[in-house]
Amino acid sequence: MKIAIVKETEDFEKRVSATPETVKKLISLGFSVNIEEDAGLNSFFSNDSYTDAGANIISDVNALISSADIVFKVNTVHKDGKGSDNIKYYKKGTKIIGFLKPLQNQEKIKDLANHNIDAFSVEFIPRISRAQSMDALSSQSNLAGYKAVIDSVSEFSKAIPMMMTAAGTIAPAKILILGAGVAGLQAIATARRLGAIVSAFDVRAAAKEQVESLGAKFIEVVLDNNETSNNETDTGYAKEMSEEYKKQQQDLLHQTIKNQDIVITTALIPGKEAPELITTAMVKDMKAGSIIVDLAAEAGGNCKLTKLNKTVMEHNIKIMGYANFPSKLAQDASSLYAKNLLNFVQLMVKDKKIQIDWKDEILKKSCVSYDGKVLNL
Protein backbone atom coordinates (compact mmCIF):
# COMPACT_ATOMS: atom_id res chain seq x y z
CA MET A 1 0.00 0.00 0.00
CA LYS A 2 1.45 3.34 -1.07
CA ILE A 3 0.27 6.65 0.33
CA ALA A 4 1.32 10.02 -1.08
CA ILE A 5 1.56 13.28 0.86
CA VAL A 6 1.59 16.17 -1.59
CA LYS A 7 2.61 19.81 -1.57
CA GLU A 8 -0.38 22.15 -1.72
CA THR A 9 -0.34 24.75 -4.50
CA GLU A 10 -3.30 27.02 -3.75
CA ASP A 11 -2.57 30.63 -2.79
CA PHE A 12 -2.35 31.27 0.98
CA GLU A 13 -2.26 27.53 1.73
CA LYS A 14 0.53 26.57 4.15
CA ARG A 15 -0.89 23.38 5.62
CA VAL A 16 0.23 19.84 4.91
CA SER A 17 -1.81 16.66 5.28
CA ALA A 18 0.68 14.57 7.30
CA THR A 19 3.29 15.22 9.97
CA PRO A 20 6.31 13.15 11.00
CA GLU A 21 4.24 11.89 13.93
CA THR A 22 1.40 10.61 11.73
CA VAL A 23 3.85 9.23 9.15
CA LYS A 24 5.14 6.78 11.76
CA LYS A 25 1.61 5.63 12.49
CA LEU A 26 0.75 5.30 8.79
CA ILE A 27 3.80 3.07 8.36
CA SER A 28 2.66 0.94 11.29
CA LEU A 29 -0.64 0.40 9.43
CA GLY A 30 1.31 -1.11 6.55
CA PHE A 31 1.72 1.90 4.27
CA SER A 32 4.79 2.93 2.37
CA VAL A 33 4.71 6.72 2.77
CA ASN A 34 6.04 8.97 -0.01
CA ILE A 35 6.13 12.73 0.45
CA GLU A 36 6.58 15.42 -2.15
CA GLU A 37 9.77 17.37 -1.54
CA ASP A 38 9.24 20.45 0.67
CA ALA A 39 5.57 19.58 1.24
CA GLY A 40 5.84 20.41 4.95
CA LEU A 41 8.19 23.40 4.90
CA ASN A 42 5.44 26.02 5.24
CA SER A 43 4.24 24.18 8.34
CA PHE A 44 7.81 23.93 9.68
CA PHE A 45 8.18 20.20 9.06
CA SER A 46 11.48 19.61 7.27
CA ASN A 47 12.23 16.94 4.68
CA ASP A 48 14.68 15.39 7.14
CA SER A 49 12.02 15.12 9.83
CA TYR A 50 9.90 13.05 7.45
CA THR A 51 12.76 10.79 6.39
CA ASP A 52 13.65 10.27 10.05
CA ALA A 53 10.06 9.11 10.55
CA GLY A 54 10.46 6.56 7.76
CA ALA A 55 9.03 8.38 4.74
CA ASN A 56 10.58 8.72 1.28
CA ILE A 57 11.02 12.20 -0.22
CA ILE A 58 10.04 12.40 -3.90
CA SER A 59 10.79 15.46 -6.05
CA ASP A 60 8.84 14.38 -9.16
CA VAL A 61 5.14 14.99 -8.42
CA ASN A 62 4.07 12.90 -11.42
CA ALA A 63 6.03 9.88 -10.21
CA LEU A 64 4.76 10.43 -6.66
CA ILE A 65 1.06 10.50 -7.49
CA SER A 66 0.94 8.04 -10.37
CA SER A 67 2.20 5.26 -8.10
CA ALA A 68 0.01 6.06 -5.06
CA ASP A 69 -2.95 4.04 -3.88
CA ILE A 70 -4.11 6.82 -1.54
CA VAL A 71 -3.35 10.55 -1.70
CA PHE A 72 -3.79 12.88 1.25
CA LYS A 73 -4.71 16.44 0.27
CA VAL A 74 -5.70 19.62 2.01
CA ASN A 75 -7.48 21.12 -0.99
CA THR A 76 -9.24 19.72 -4.03
CA VAL A 77 -7.82 18.75 -7.42
CA HIS A 78 -9.06 19.72 -10.87
CA LYS A 79 -8.20 19.59 -14.56
CA ASP A 80 -6.28 22.86 -14.71
CA GLY A 81 -4.45 22.79 -11.38
CA LYS A 82 -0.72 23.10 -10.75
CA GLY A 83 1.44 20.28 -9.44
CA SER A 84 -0.45 17.97 -7.10
CA ASP A 85 -3.70 19.84 -7.80
CA ASN A 86 -3.78 18.60 -11.42
CA ILE A 87 -6.04 15.62 -12.05
CA LYS A 88 -3.92 14.32 -14.94
CA TYR A 89 -1.25 13.03 -12.56
CA TYR A 90 -3.63 10.65 -10.77
CA LYS A 91 -4.04 7.08 -11.92
CA LYS A 92 -7.46 5.48 -12.16
CA GLY A 93 -8.60 3.98 -8.88
CA THR A 94 -6.54 6.31 -6.73
CA LYS A 95 -8.26 7.26 -3.50
CA ILE A 96 -8.08 10.96 -2.60
CA ILE A 97 -8.98 12.25 0.85
CA GLY A 98 -9.21 15.97 1.56
CA PHE A 99 -11.25 19.17 1.72
CA LEU A 100 -12.83 18.76 -1.71
CA LYS A 101 -15.63 21.34 -1.25
CA PRO A 102 -18.09 19.13 -3.13
CA LEU A 103 -21.16 21.35 -2.82
CA GLN A 104 -19.27 24.35 -4.20
CA ASN A 105 -17.24 22.36 -6.76
CA GLN A 106 -19.66 19.87 -8.29
CA GLU A 107 -17.98 20.08 -11.70
CA LYS A 108 -14.63 19.17 -10.14
CA ILE A 109 -16.22 16.18 -8.45
CA LYS A 110 -17.62 15.10 -11.84
CA ASP A 111 -14.09 15.39 -13.26
CA LEU A 112 -12.83 13.06 -10.52
CA ALA A 113 -15.59 10.56 -11.28
CA ASN A 114 -14.91 10.74 -15.03
CA HIS A 115 -11.26 9.98 -14.30
CA ASN A 116 -12.30 7.03 -12.08
CA ILE A 117 -10.75 8.54 -8.97
CA ASP A 118 -12.35 7.50 -5.69
CA ALA A 119 -12.74 10.68 -3.64
CA PHE A 120 -13.61 11.14 0.02
CA SER A 121 -14.47 14.64 1.21
CA VAL A 122 -13.81 15.35 4.87
CA GLU A 123 -16.61 17.94 4.89
CA PHE A 124 -19.09 15.07 4.52
CA ILE A 125 -17.83 13.05 7.47
CA PRO A 126 -20.99 12.65 9.59
CA ARG A 127 -21.06 14.37 12.96
CA ILE A 128 -21.49 11.26 15.05
CA SER A 129 -19.59 10.33 18.20
CA ARG A 130 -17.53 7.64 16.45
CA ALA A 131 -16.28 10.18 13.91
CA GLN A 132 -15.26 12.95 16.30
CA SER A 133 -11.56 12.17 15.94
CA MET A 134 -11.93 12.54 12.15
CA ASP A 135 -13.88 15.81 12.20
CA ALA A 136 -11.52 18.03 10.23
CA LEU A 137 -14.11 20.78 9.87
CA SER A 138 -14.22 21.20 13.63
CA SER A 139 -10.47 21.00 14.18
CA GLN A 140 -9.81 23.68 11.58
CA SER A 141 -12.78 25.88 12.54
CA ASN A 142 -11.59 25.89 16.13
CA LEU A 143 -8.29 27.42 15.08
CA ALA A 144 -10.03 29.85 12.72
CA GLY A 145 -12.20 31.21 15.53
CA TYR A 146 -9.16 31.70 17.75
CA LYS A 147 -7.07 33.34 15.03
CA ALA A 148 -9.89 35.67 14.00
CA VAL A 149 -9.93 37.17 17.48
CA ILE A 150 -6.13 37.43 17.67
CA ASP A 151 -5.90 39.13 14.27
CA SER A 152 -8.72 41.55 15.04
CA VAL A 153 -7.13 42.52 18.35
CA SER A 154 -3.78 43.14 16.66
CA GLU A 155 -5.48 45.52 14.21
CA PHE A 156 -7.58 47.29 16.84
CA SER A 157 -6.36 50.68 18.03
CA LYS A 158 -7.48 50.24 21.64
CA ALA A 159 -6.87 47.86 24.55
CA ILE A 160 -9.17 44.87 25.05
CA PRO A 161 -9.45 44.37 28.85
CA MET A 162 -10.45 46.96 31.41
CA MET A 163 -7.38 48.82 32.64
CA MET A 164 -7.24 51.04 35.69
CA THR A 165 -4.44 53.59 35.69
CA ALA A 166 -3.54 56.75 37.55
CA ALA A 167 -4.59 58.67 34.45
CA GLY A 168 -8.02 57.06 34.35
CA THR A 169 -9.84 53.83 33.52
CA ILE A 170 -9.93 52.21 30.09
CA ALA A 171 -13.24 50.49 29.45
CA PRO A 172 -13.13 46.91 28.13
CA ALA A 173 -13.71 46.36 24.43
CA LYS A 174 -17.02 44.98 23.22
CA ILE A 175 -16.83 42.04 20.85
CA LEU A 176 -19.79 40.54 18.99
CA ILE A 177 -19.65 37.04 17.48
CA LEU A 178 -22.17 36.22 14.77
CA GLY A 179 -22.67 32.47 14.57
CA ALA A 180 -22.04 30.17 17.53
CA GLY A 181 -20.75 27.05 15.82
CA VAL A 182 -17.28 25.64 16.48
CA ALA A 183 -15.47 28.74 15.19
CA GLY A 184 -17.85 31.11 16.95
CA LEU A 185 -17.61 29.37 20.32
CA GLN A 186 -13.82 29.38 20.17
CA ALA A 187 -13.91 33.06 19.24
CA ILE A 188 -16.13 33.73 22.28
CA ALA A 189 -13.79 31.83 24.59
CA THR A 190 -10.71 33.60 23.23
CA ALA A 191 -12.28 37.06 23.46
CA ARG A 192 -13.39 36.36 27.02
CA ARG A 193 -9.88 35.27 27.99
CA LEU A 194 -8.59 38.58 26.69
CA GLY A 195 -10.99 40.46 28.94
CA ALA A 196 -13.57 41.68 26.42
CA ILE A 197 -17.28 42.07 27.00
CA VAL A 198 -18.63 39.45 24.61
CA SER A 199 -22.04 38.91 23.08
CA ALA A 200 -23.09 36.43 20.42
CA PHE A 201 -25.91 35.85 17.98
CA ASP A 202 -27.09 32.61 16.38
CA VAL A 203 -30.37 31.60 14.75
CA ARG A 204 -30.22 28.25 16.57
CA ALA A 205 -31.91 28.48 19.94
CA ALA A 206 -29.83 25.52 21.10
CA ALA A 207 -26.72 27.70 20.94
CA LYS A 208 -27.91 29.91 23.80
CA GLU A 209 -26.80 27.58 26.58
CA GLN A 210 -23.36 27.11 25.01
CA VAL A 211 -22.84 30.84 24.56
CA GLU A 212 -23.88 31.68 28.09
CA SER A 213 -21.73 28.88 29.55
CA LEU A 214 -18.71 30.73 28.13
CA GLY A 215 -19.72 33.94 29.87
CA ALA A 216 -21.11 35.77 26.86
CA LYS A 217 -24.52 37.38 26.38
CA PHE A 218 -26.81 35.64 23.89
CA ILE A 219 -28.71 37.90 21.51
CA GLU A 220 -31.77 36.34 19.93
CA VAL A 221 -34.75 37.07 17.74
CA VAL A 222 -37.99 35.74 19.21
CA LEU A 223 -41.01 35.51 16.91
CA ASP A 224 -44.60 34.87 17.93
CA ASN A 225 -44.69 31.77 15.71
CA ASN A 226 -41.79 30.28 17.72
CA GLU A 227 -39.72 29.87 14.55
CA THR A 228 -36.49 29.68 16.54
CA SER A 229 -37.48 26.31 18.01
CA ASN A 230 -36.87 24.49 14.71
CA ASN A 231 -34.00 26.19 12.94
CA GLU A 232 -31.24 23.58 12.92
CA THR A 233 -30.47 20.84 10.39
CA ASP A 234 -29.82 17.23 11.36
CA THR A 235 -26.09 17.90 10.94
CA GLY A 236 -26.12 20.84 13.36
CA TYR A 237 -26.03 23.70 10.85
CA ALA A 238 -28.42 26.62 10.76
CA LYS A 239 -31.37 26.49 8.37
CA GLU A 240 -32.24 29.36 6.09
CA MET A 241 -34.77 31.52 7.93
CA SER A 242 -38.06 33.14 6.88
CA GLU A 243 -38.24 36.68 5.54
CA GLU A 244 -40.02 37.82 8.73
CA TYR A 245 -37.20 36.42 10.82
CA LYS A 246 -34.54 37.99 8.59
CA LYS A 247 -36.18 41.42 8.93
CA GLN A 248 -36.25 41.27 12.73
CA GLN A 249 -32.74 39.84 12.76
CA GLN A 250 -31.46 42.74 10.68
CA ASP A 251 -33.08 45.32 12.95
CA LEU A 252 -31.68 43.65 16.07
CA LEU A 253 -28.17 43.36 14.67
CA HIS A 254 -28.22 46.94 13.42
CA GLN A 255 -28.94 48.25 16.91
CA THR A 256 -26.42 45.90 18.52
CA ILE A 257 -23.54 46.54 16.12
CA LYS A 258 -23.63 50.28 16.73
CA ASN A 259 -22.07 49.73 20.15
CA GLN A 260 -19.47 47.08 19.25
CA ASP A 261 -15.74 47.50 18.81
CA ILE A 262 -15.05 44.21 17.03
CA VAL A 263 -17.47 41.96 15.12
CA ILE A 264 -16.49 38.46 14.00
CA THR A 265 -18.84 36.69 11.60
CA THR A 266 -18.89 32.91 11.15
CA ALA A 267 -22.34 32.15 9.70
CA LEU A 268 -22.46 29.57 6.90
CA ILE A 269 -25.18 27.52 5.20
CA PRO A 270 -23.73 24.38 3.51
CA GLY A 271 -23.90 24.52 -0.27
CA LYS A 272 -25.19 28.10 -0.38
CA GLU A 273 -23.78 31.58 -0.27
CA ALA A 274 -23.18 32.87 3.23
CA PRO A 275 -26.11 34.86 4.62
CA GLU A 276 -25.62 38.61 4.55
CA LEU A 277 -25.79 39.73 8.17
CA ILE A 278 -24.03 43.10 8.07
CA THR A 279 -25.35 45.62 5.57
CA THR A 280 -23.65 48.76 4.32
CA ALA A 281 -25.98 50.81 6.53
CA MET A 282 -24.83 48.86 9.58
CA VAL A 283 -21.18 49.47 8.74
CA LYS A 284 -21.85 53.19 8.39
CA ASP A 285 -23.37 53.26 11.87
CA MET A 286 -20.48 51.47 13.59
CA LYS A 287 -18.00 53.37 15.73
CA ALA A 288 -15.01 54.72 13.81
CA GLY A 289 -12.01 52.43 14.19
CA SER A 290 -14.08 49.29 14.72
CA ILE A 291 -13.08 45.98 13.14
CA ILE A 292 -15.05 43.33 11.22
CA VAL A 293 -13.51 39.90 10.61
CA ASP A 294 -15.54 37.91 8.09
CA LEU A 295 -14.79 34.20 8.36
CA ALA A 296 -17.42 33.52 5.70
CA ALA A 297 -15.58 35.54 3.06
CA GLU A 298 -14.89 32.55 0.81
CA ALA A 299 -18.64 31.82 0.63
CA GLY A 300 -19.52 35.39 -0.33
CA GLY A 301 -19.19 36.95 3.10
CA ASN A 302 -21.53 37.83 5.95
CA CYS A 303 -20.73 41.50 5.44
CA LYS A 304 -21.87 43.32 2.32
CA LEU A 305 -18.52 45.14 1.98
CA THR A 306 -16.16 42.18 2.48
CA LYS A 307 -13.51 41.70 -0.20
CA LEU A 308 -12.11 38.17 -0.46
CA ASN A 309 -8.51 37.86 0.77
CA LYS A 310 -8.26 41.60 1.42
CA THR A 311 -8.44 44.03 4.31
CA VAL A 312 -10.36 47.14 3.33
CA MET A 313 -11.34 50.39 5.04
CA GLU A 314 -14.97 51.36 4.51
CA HIS A 315 -16.59 54.25 6.39
CA ASN A 316 -13.67 54.22 8.88
CA ILE A 317 -14.28 50.53 9.61
CA LYS A 318 -11.59 47.94 8.89
CA ILE A 319 -13.06 44.80 7.24
CA MET A 320 -10.89 41.66 7.07
CA GLY A 321 -11.96 39.00 4.60
CA TYR A 322 -9.29 36.32 4.44
CA ALA A 323 -10.41 32.87 3.34
CA ASN A 324 -7.98 30.55 5.07
CA PHE A 325 -7.51 31.46 8.73
CA PRO A 326 -6.41 27.94 9.79
CA SER A 327 -3.46 28.22 7.42
CA LYS A 328 -2.24 31.21 9.44
CA LEU A 329 -1.61 28.68 12.21
CA ALA A 330 -0.15 26.16 9.80
CA GLN A 331 1.84 24.08 12.25
CA ASP A 332 -1.02 23.36 14.64
CA ALA A 333 -3.59 23.21 11.83
CA SER A 334 -1.51 20.62 10.00
CA SER A 335 -0.96 18.57 13.15
CA LEU A 336 -4.69 18.39 13.88
CA TYR A 337 -5.67 17.77 10.26
CA ALA A 338 -3.05 15.05 9.87
CA LYS A 339 -4.49 13.24 12.90
CA ASN A 340 -8.00 13.59 11.45
CA LEU A 341 -6.87 11.91 8.21
CA LEU A 342 -4.90 9.23 10.04
CA ASN A 343 -8.00 8.28 12.03
CA PHE A 344 -10.12 8.32 8.88
CA VAL A 345 -7.82 6.18 6.73
CA GLN A 346 -7.67 3.50 9.44
CA LEU A 347 -11.28 2.70 8.50
CA MET A 348 -10.02 1.66 5.04
CA VAL A 349 -7.30 -0.69 6.23
CA LYS A 350 -7.66 -4.27 7.42
CA ASP A 351 -4.77 -6.71 7.81
CA LYS A 352 -2.48 -4.16 6.11
CA LYS A 353 -4.64 -4.09 2.98
CA ILE A 354 -7.03 -1.46 1.67
CA GLN A 355 -10.53 -2.82 2.20
CA ILE A 356 -13.44 -0.39 2.11
CA ASP A 357 -16.48 -1.46 4.07
CA TRP A 358 -19.41 0.28 2.40
CA LYS A 359 -21.58 -0.57 5.38
CA ASP A 360 -19.53 1.88 7.43
CA GLU A 361 -21.59 5.06 7.72
CA ILE A 362 -18.52 7.31 7.82
CA LEU A 363 -16.99 5.97 4.61
CA LYS A 364 -20.33 5.73 2.82
CA LYS A 365 -21.43 9.30 3.57
CA SER A 366 -18.06 10.94 2.95
CA CYS A 367 -17.48 9.36 -0.46
CA VAL A 368 -18.29 11.75 -3.32
CA SER A 369 -16.85 9.77 -6.24
CA TYR A 370 -16.49 6.02 -6.66
CA ASP A 371 -16.13 3.69 -9.62
CA GLY A 372 -16.82 6.50 -12.09
CA LYS A 373 -19.96 7.71 -10.32
CA VAL A 374 -20.69 10.87 -8.34
CA LEU A 375 -22.13 10.10 -4.89
CA ASN A 376 -23.89 12.01 -2.10
CA LEU A 377 -24.50 15.18 -4.13
C-alpha positions in Angstrom: 0.0 0.0 0.0 1.4 3.3 -1.1 0.3 6.6 0.3 1.3 10.0 -1.1 1.6 13.3 0.9 1.6 16.2 -1.6 2.6 19.8 -1.6 -0.4 22.2 -1.7 -0.3 24.8 -4.5 -3.3 27.0 -3.8 -2.6 30.6 -2.8 -2.3 31.3 1.0 -2.3 27.5 1.7 0.5 26.6 4.1 -0.9 23.4 5.6 0.2 19.8 4.9 -1.8 16.7 5.3 0.7 14.6 7.3 3.3 15.2 10.0 6.3 13.2 11.0 4.2 11.9 13.9 1.4 10.6 11.7 3.9 9.2 9.1 5.1 6.8 11.8 1.6 5.6 12.5 0.8 5.3 8.8 3.8 3.1 8.4 2.7 0.9 11.3 -0.6 0.4 9.4 1.3 -1.1 6.6 1.7 1.9 4.3 4.8 2.9 2.4 4.7 6.7 2.8 6.0 9.0 0.0 6.1 12.7 0.4 6.6 15.4 -2.2 9.8 17.4 -1.5 9.2 20.5 0.7 5.6 19.6 1.2 5.8 20.4 4.9 8.2 23.4 4.9 5.4 26.0 5.2 4.2 24.2 8.3 7.8 23.9 9.7 8.2 20.2 9.1 11.5 19.6 7.3 12.2 16.9 4.7 14.7 15.4 7.1 12.0 15.1 9.8 9.9 13.1 7.4 12.8 10.8 6.4 13.6 10.3 10.1 10.1 9.1 10.6 10.5 6.6 7.8 9.0 8.4 4.7 10.6 8.7 1.3 11.0 12.2 -0.2 10.0 12.4 -3.9 10.8 15.5 -6.1 8.8 14.4 -9.2 5.1 15.0 -8.4 4.1 12.9 -11.4 6.0 9.9 -10.2 4.8 10.4 -6.7 1.1 10.5 -7.5 0.9 8.0 -10.4 2.2 5.3 -8.1 0.0 6.1 -5.1 -2.9 4.0 -3.9 -4.1 6.8 -1.5 -3.4 10.5 -1.7 -3.8 12.9 1.2 -4.7 16.4 0.3 -5.7 19.6 2.0 -7.5 21.1 -1.0 -9.2 19.7 -4.0 -7.8 18.7 -7.4 -9.1 19.7 -10.9 -8.2 19.6 -14.6 -6.3 22.9 -14.7 -4.4 22.8 -11.4 -0.7 23.1 -10.8 1.4 20.3 -9.4 -0.5 18.0 -7.1 -3.7 19.8 -7.8 -3.8 18.6 -11.4 -6.0 15.6 -12.0 -3.9 14.3 -14.9 -1.3 13.0 -12.6 -3.6 10.7 -10.8 -4.0 7.1 -11.9 -7.5 5.5 -12.2 -8.6 4.0 -8.9 -6.5 6.3 -6.7 -8.3 7.3 -3.5 -8.1 11.0 -2.6 -9.0 12.2 0.8 -9.2 16.0 1.6 -11.2 19.2 1.7 -12.8 18.8 -1.7 -15.6 21.3 -1.2 -18.1 19.1 -3.1 -21.2 21.3 -2.8 -19.3 24.4 -4.2 -17.2 22.4 -6.8 -19.7 19.9 -8.3 -18.0 20.1 -11.7 -14.6 19.2 -10.1 -16.2 16.2 -8.5 -17.6 15.1 -11.8 -14.1 15.4 -13.3 -12.8 13.1 -10.5 -15.6 10.6 -11.3 -14.9 10.7 -15.0 -11.3 10.0 -14.3 -12.3 7.0 -12.1 -10.7 8.5 -9.0 -12.3 7.5 -5.7 -12.7 10.7 -3.6 -13.6 11.1 0.0 -14.5 14.6 1.2 -13.8 15.4 4.9 -16.6 17.9 4.9 -19.1 15.1 4.5 -17.8 13.0 7.5 -21.0 12.6 9.6 -21.1 14.4 13.0 -21.5 11.3 15.1 -19.6 10.3 18.2 -17.5 7.6 16.5 -16.3 10.2 13.9 -15.3 13.0 16.3 -11.6 12.2 15.9 -11.9 12.5 12.1 -13.9 15.8 12.2 -11.5 18.0 10.2 -14.1 20.8 9.9 -14.2 21.2 13.6 -10.5 21.0 14.2 -9.8 23.7 11.6 -12.8 25.9 12.5 -11.6 25.9 16.1 -8.3 27.4 15.1 -10.0 29.8 12.7 -12.2 31.2 15.5 -9.2 31.7 17.8 -7.1 33.3 15.0 -9.9 35.7 14.0 -9.9 37.2 17.5 -6.1 37.4 17.7 -5.9 39.1 14.3 -8.7 41.5 15.0 -7.1 42.5 18.3 -3.8 43.1 16.7 -5.5 45.5 14.2 -7.6 47.3 16.8 -6.4 50.7 18.0 -7.5 50.2 21.6 -6.9 47.9 24.5 -9.2 44.9 25.1 -9.5 44.4 28.8 -10.5 47.0 31.4 -7.4 48.8 32.6 -7.2 51.0 35.7 -4.4 53.6 35.7 -3.5 56.8 37.5 -4.6 58.7 34.5 -8.0 57.1 34.3 -9.8 53.8 33.5 -9.9 52.2 30.1 -13.2 50.5 29.4 -13.1 46.9 28.1 -13.7 46.4 24.4 -17.0 45.0 23.2 -16.8 42.0 20.9 -19.8 40.5 19.0 -19.6 37.0 17.5 -22.2 36.2 14.8 -22.7 32.5 14.6 -22.0 30.2 17.5 -20.7 27.1 15.8 -17.3 25.6 16.5 -15.5 28.7 15.2 -17.8 31.1 17.0 -17.6 29.4 20.3 -13.8 29.4 20.2 -13.9 33.1 19.2 -16.1 33.7 22.3 -13.8 31.8 24.6 -10.7 33.6 23.2 -12.3 37.1 23.5 -13.4 36.4 27.0 -9.9 35.3 28.0 -8.6 38.6 26.7 -11.0 40.5 28.9 -13.6 41.7 26.4 -17.3 42.1 27.0 -18.6 39.4 24.6 -22.0 38.9 23.1 -23.1 36.4 20.4 -25.9 35.8 18.0 -27.1 32.6 16.4 -30.4 31.6 14.8 -30.2 28.3 16.6 -31.9 28.5 19.9 -29.8 25.5 21.1 -26.7 27.7 20.9 -27.9 29.9 23.8 -26.8 27.6 26.6 -23.4 27.1 25.0 -22.8 30.8 24.6 -23.9 31.7 28.1 -21.7 28.9 29.5 -18.7 30.7 28.1 -19.7 33.9 29.9 -21.1 35.8 26.9 -24.5 37.4 26.4 -26.8 35.6 23.9 -28.7 37.9 21.5 -31.8 36.3 19.9 -34.7 37.1 17.7 -38.0 35.7 19.2 -41.0 35.5 16.9 -44.6 34.9 17.9 -44.7 31.8 15.7 -41.8 30.3 17.7 -39.7 29.9 14.5 -36.5 29.7 16.5 -37.5 26.3 18.0 -36.9 24.5 14.7 -34.0 26.2 12.9 -31.2 23.6 12.9 -30.5 20.8 10.4 -29.8 17.2 11.4 -26.1 17.9 10.9 -26.1 20.8 13.4 -26.0 23.7 10.9 -28.4 26.6 10.8 -31.4 26.5 8.4 -32.2 29.4 6.1 -34.8 31.5 7.9 -38.1 33.1 6.9 -38.2 36.7 5.5 -40.0 37.8 8.7 -37.2 36.4 10.8 -34.5 38.0 8.6 -36.2 41.4 8.9 -36.2 41.3 12.7 -32.7 39.8 12.8 -31.5 42.7 10.7 -33.1 45.3 13.0 -31.7 43.6 16.1 -28.2 43.4 14.7 -28.2 46.9 13.4 -28.9 48.2 16.9 -26.4 45.9 18.5 -23.5 46.5 16.1 -23.6 50.3 16.7 -22.1 49.7 20.2 -19.5 47.1 19.2 -15.7 47.5 18.8 -15.0 44.2 17.0 -17.5 42.0 15.1 -16.5 38.5 14.0 -18.8 36.7 11.6 -18.9 32.9 11.1 -22.3 32.1 9.7 -22.5 29.6 6.9 -25.2 27.5 5.2 -23.7 24.4 3.5 -23.9 24.5 -0.3 -25.2 28.1 -0.4 -23.8 31.6 -0.3 -23.2 32.9 3.2 -26.1 34.9 4.6 -25.6 38.6 4.5 -25.8 39.7 8.2 -24.0 43.1 8.1 -25.3 45.6 5.6 -23.6 48.8 4.3 -26.0 50.8 6.5 -24.8 48.9 9.6 -21.2 49.5 8.7 -21.8 53.2 8.4 -23.4 53.3 11.9 -20.5 51.5 13.6 -18.0 53.4 15.7 -15.0 54.7 13.8 -12.0 52.4 14.2 -14.1 49.3 14.7 -13.1 46.0 13.1 -15.0 43.3 11.2 -13.5 39.9 10.6 -15.5 37.9 8.1 -14.8 34.2 8.4 -17.4 33.5 5.7 -15.6 35.5 3.1 -14.9 32.5 0.8 -18.6 31.8 0.6 -19.5 35.4 -0.3 -19.2 37.0 3.1 -21.5 37.8 6.0 -20.7 41.5 5.4 -21.9 43.3 2.3 -18.5 45.1 2.0 -16.2 42.2 2.5 -13.5 41.7 -0.2 -12.1 38.2 -0.5 -8.5 37.9 0.8 -8.3 41.6 1.4 -8.4 44.0 4.3 -10.4 47.1 3.3 -11.3 50.4 5.0 -15.0 51.4 4.5 -16.6 54.3 6.4 -13.7 54.2 8.9 -14.3 50.5 9.6 -11.6 47.9 8.9 -13.1 44.8 7.2 -10.9 41.7 7.1 -12.0 39.0 4.6 -9.3 36.3 4.4 -10.4 32.9 3.3 -8.0 30.6 5.1 -7.5 31.5 8.7 -6.4 27.9 9.8 -3.5 28.2 7.4 -2.2 31.2 9.4 -1.6 28.7 12.2 -0.2 26.2 9.8 1.8 24.1 12.2 -1.0 23.4 14.6 -3.6 23.2 11.8 -1.5 20.6 10.0 -1.0 18.6 13.1 -4.7 18.4 13.9 -5.7 17.8 10.3 -3.1 15.0 9.9 -4.5 13.2 12.9 -8.0 13.6 11.5 -6.9 11.9 8.2 -4.9 9.2 10.0 -8.0 8.3 12.0 -10.1 8.3 8.9 -7.8 6.2 6.7 -7.7 3.5 9.4 -11.3 2.7 8.5 -10.0 1.7 5.0 -7.3 -0.7 6.2 -7.7 -4.3 7.4 -4.8 -6.7 7.8 -2.5 -4.2 6.1 -4.6 -4.1 3.0 -7.0 -1.5 1.7 -10.5 -2.8 2.2 -13.4 -0.4 2.1 -16.5 -1.5 4.1 -19.4 0.3 2.4 -21.6 -0.6 5.4 -19.5 1.9 7.4 -21.6 5.1 7.7 -18.5 7.3 7.8 -17.0 6.0 4.6 -20.3 5.7 2.8 -21.4 9.3 3.6 -18.1 10.9 2.9 -17.5 9.4 -0.5 -18.3 11.8 -3.3 -16.8 9.8 -6.2 -16.5 6.0 -6.7 -16.1 3.7 -9.6 -16.8 6.5 -12.1 -20.0 7.7 -10.3 -20.7 10.9 -8.3 -22.1 10.1 -4.9 -23.9 12.0 -2.1 -24.5 15.2 -4.1 
